[in-house]
Amino acid sequence: MPTSESPASVAGEAHTALRALAHATRFLDDPRELYSVLGSLSPAVAALSQSLHQLAAFHDAPAKEAAWVAGDTNASRAARYAVSWDLHRAAEILRHVGESIDHAHSAESGVTYVHRDFPAFADSPTRSAGQGLSL
């Protein structure tokens, strides 16, 4: 991804992609896709958490923002503090959400789905009895 893209346009693209995901996950034709979906969502949530921390950091650095904020009133400082606090808080909540997705992703690896058209393959002797993938 080019680094010259504005954060606002990239955020708009993320919004569009997440809306498409919400639409696509309304009905699941192949439950075996759950594992890869969860595997993709985990780092996506981590990236969103990082982005929120970075946005909050703008308000944490008084010297940098002073050039952008007109007047340094108490109300303005309080608003910047509130923005920073809420963004850091949201980022930490997302970190916990990411951990939950990681746990679900790990648990999903132990679920066996049988395709309704090929039930005989469910008891294949080559299938690993343990959790996860065997190499």
WOSULFEN-V266350 format. One record per residue. N is the residue number from 1. PSI is psi in degrees with one decimal (* if undefined). NEAR is the number of other ideal C-beta (glycine too) atoms within 8 Angstrom. D_LAST is the distance of its C-alpha to the last C-alpha in Angstrom with 2 decimals. Layout:
N;PSI;NEAR;D_LAST / N;PSI;NEAR;D_LAST
//
This chain:
1;132.2;4;33.08 / 2;141.2;4;36.53 / 3;-8.7;4;37.86 / 4;-6.9;3;41.36 / 5;143.3;8;40.67 / 6;147.4;5;42.54 / 7;-33.9;7;40.74 / 8;-41.2;6;42.76 / 9;-37.5;8;41.53 / 10;-39.4;10;37.86 / 11;-38.4;8;38.37 / 12;-39.9;8;39.95 / 13;-38.6;8;36.97 / 14;-41.7;9;34.64 / 15;-45.9;8;37.02 / 16;-43.4;8;36.94 / 17;-40.5;8;33.13 / 18;-34.4;8;32.96 / 19;-39.3;8;35.71 / 20;-39.3;8;33.78 / 21;-42.8;9;30.70 / 22;-39.1;8;33.04 / 23;-43.6;7;34.39 / 24;-26.9;6;31.06 / 25;4.5;8;29.73 / 26;-40.8;5;32.88 / 27;133.1;4;31.39 / 28;112.3;7;27.74 / 29;-37.3;3;27.28 / 30;102.0;5;23.51 / 31;-14.2;6;22.24 / 32;-15.8;6;18.63 / 33;-16.7;8;20.00 / 34;-43.5;10;20.64 / 35;-46.1;10;17.29 / 36;-32.6;7;17.85 / 37;-48.3;10;21.54 / 38;-37.2;12;21.05 / 39;-29.2;8;18.67 / 40;-34.4;8;21.56 / 41;-33.1;9;24.31 / 42;-53.8;12;23.21 / 43;-26.0;7;23.85 / 44;-41.9;8;26.82 / 45;-38.8;12;28.43 / 46;-40.2;11;27.89 / 47;-38.5;8;29.62 / 48;-39.9;10;32.42 / 49;-45.7;13;32.92 / 50;-43.0;9;33.23 / 51;-41.3;9;35.68 / 52;-40.6;13;37.81 / 53;-41.1;11;38.05 / 54;-38.3;8;39.12 / 55;-40.0;8;41.70 / 56;-35.4;14;43.02 / 57;-26.1;9;43.31 / 58;-40.2;9;45.89 / 59;-12.6;11;48.18 / 60;-19.8;6;47.42 / 61;96.3;8;48.99 / 62;-34.1;5;52.74 / 63;-41.1;5;53.71 / 64;-45.5;8;51.41 / 65;-21.1;11;52.35 / 66;-30.6;8;56.04 / 67;-19.7;5;56.48 / 68;-29.7;5;55.23 / 69;123.4;9;56.72 / 70;121.3;2;60.44 / 71;147.4;5;62.28 / 72;58.1;6;60.76 / 73;162.4;6;62.18 / 74;-39.4;5;61.09 / 75;-39.4;6;59.92 / 76;-43.7;10;57.78 / 77;-40.7;9;56.23 / 78;-40.7;8;55.58 / 79;-42.7;8;53.92 / 80;-40.0;11;51.68 / 81;-43.2;9;50.73 / 82;-42.1;8;49.92 / 83;-48.8;10;47.75 / 84;-47.5;12;45.88 / 85;-49.7;9;45.50 / 86;-37.3;8;44.23 / 87;-42.6;13;41.73 / 88;-40.7;11;40.31 / 89;-46.1;8;40.24 / 90;-39.1;9;38.43 / 91;-39.6;13;35.88 / 92;-38.0;9;35.20 / 93;-43.1;8;34.98 / 94;-33.0;13;32.40 / 95;-41.6;10;30.41 / 96;-37.7;8;30.38 / 97;-44.1;9;29.53 / 98;-40.2;12;26.52 / 99;-39.9;8;25.37 / 100;-41.0;8;25.86 / 101;-40.4;12;23.88 / 102;-43.6;9;20.99 / 103;-42.8;8;21.24 / 104;-39.8;9;21.47 / 105;-44.0;12;18.45 / 106;-44.7;7;16.41 / 107;-36.4;8;18.06 / 108;-29.0;10;17.57 / 109;-19.2;10;13.78 / 110;-1.4;7;14.76 / 111;134.3;7;17.21 / 112;123.7;6;16.85 / 113;136.9;6;19.27 / 114;123.6;8;20.79 / 115;131.3;7;22.52 / 116;-22.0;5;26.11 / 117;-14.1;4;26.47 / 118;59.9;7;23.54 / 119;-22.2;8;23.58 / 120;-24.2;5;22.60 / 121;-9.1;8;18.96 / 122;-33.9;7;18.72 / 123;33.3;6;18.58 / 124;132.8;6;16.18 / 125;-17.7;4;15.19 / 126;-7.5;3;11.66 / 127;135.1;7;11.09 / 128;137.0;6;9.49 / 129;-18.6;3;12.64 / 130;175.4;5;11.52 / 131;152.8;4;11.89 / 132;-167.7;7;9.71 / 133;140.8;5;6.48 / 134;144.3;5;3.75 / 135;*;2;0.00
//
